[in-house]
Amino acid sequence: MGLISHNDAITSAEAKHGHKITYALDTLERDAKASGLNVIHRSGIFFKALANFQWDKLLNTDIISPEYLEGCYQLGQQYPDLCSSIFLMCEKGK
C-alpha cells in the first residue's frame, strides 16, 4: 500500500498513541525468550488486509458483514503472520 517504509515501522498515528515498537511473531518470540519466558502458544487475532483508515470507512457501510469479520478472524488463526494483532501465551522460564 506504500503506507510504511518497512515491516516494523511505526506510523505517525501509532506514535501518537504511544506505540514504541512493531513486532512480527518471530521478533516477539525472540524478545519473550530473551526475557526468560517459555512460549506455549503463538497466534494472530485478526487477518488485516486493509489499513486502519480503510477499515474505519468500510465499517460505516454495509459492505462488511459479520460473516466477513468472522472469516477474517478464522484466517488469522490459520495465518498469524498476516495479522495486525498477534500474541504469545507464555509461562515463566525455569
N, C-alpha and C positions, 0 to 999 in steps of 0.2 A: 504494500500500500504506500510505501515511501514515507511513513509517518515517523519512523525511528531509524537511527543510523546503524544500529546493531541489536542483536537479540536481547542483551541485558541492559539496554539503555533505559534511563529514567526520563519519562516525558515531563514537560513543564507542569502539566496538570497533576501528575503523580508527586512531583517535588512539592507542589503547593499543599498537598495532603500529608506531607511529611515522609514520603517514601524515600528510603536511602539506598535500596538495592533491589534488583530484579533477579529472581532465581529461575533456573531451569531445574528439573529434577536431579540431574547429576551434580550441579553445584550446591543445591540444598542438601543433598545426601552427603556430599563431601564435608560441608561445614558441620552438619549434625554429628557425623562420625568423629570429626576433629575435636568436637567439644565433649566427646566421651559417651555419646548416645548410641544405642543399638537400634537400627531401623527394623521395625517389624512389618510395616506395610507402607507402600507409597502409592499415590493415586492422584488423579486430576478430579476436578469437581464439575467443570462445565466446558465443553468444546466451544471455543470462541473464534468464529470465522470473521467477525467484524470488529471494528474499533468501537470504543465506548460511545462516542458521539453518534455513530451509526445505529447502535442498539437503542440509544435514547430516542432517536427519531422513529425507529420502527416499532418500538414498544407502545408508542402513542397511536398506532394504527391497528387495523385488523389483519395485517399481513402475517404477524407472528401469532401462531396458535399455541395453546397449552401443549398440544401434541408435539409441535416443533421444539418447544423448550424441553420437553421430556426426552426427545430424540437427541438434543444437544447434550443433555445430562448423560444419557446412555453412551453416546460417543466418547464423552470424557472418561468414562470408566474403561473403555477399550483403548483409547489413545491419549493417555495422560500428558504426553509430551506436547499435545496440541491444545492444551487448556490454558486459560488465563489465570486460573487459580489451581494451585497444587498443594498437596500436603504430605507430610510423613507422620506415621504413628511410630513413636519411639519409646524405648524404655531406658532407664539408667544403665550405663555400662558397669561392668564389674571391675 
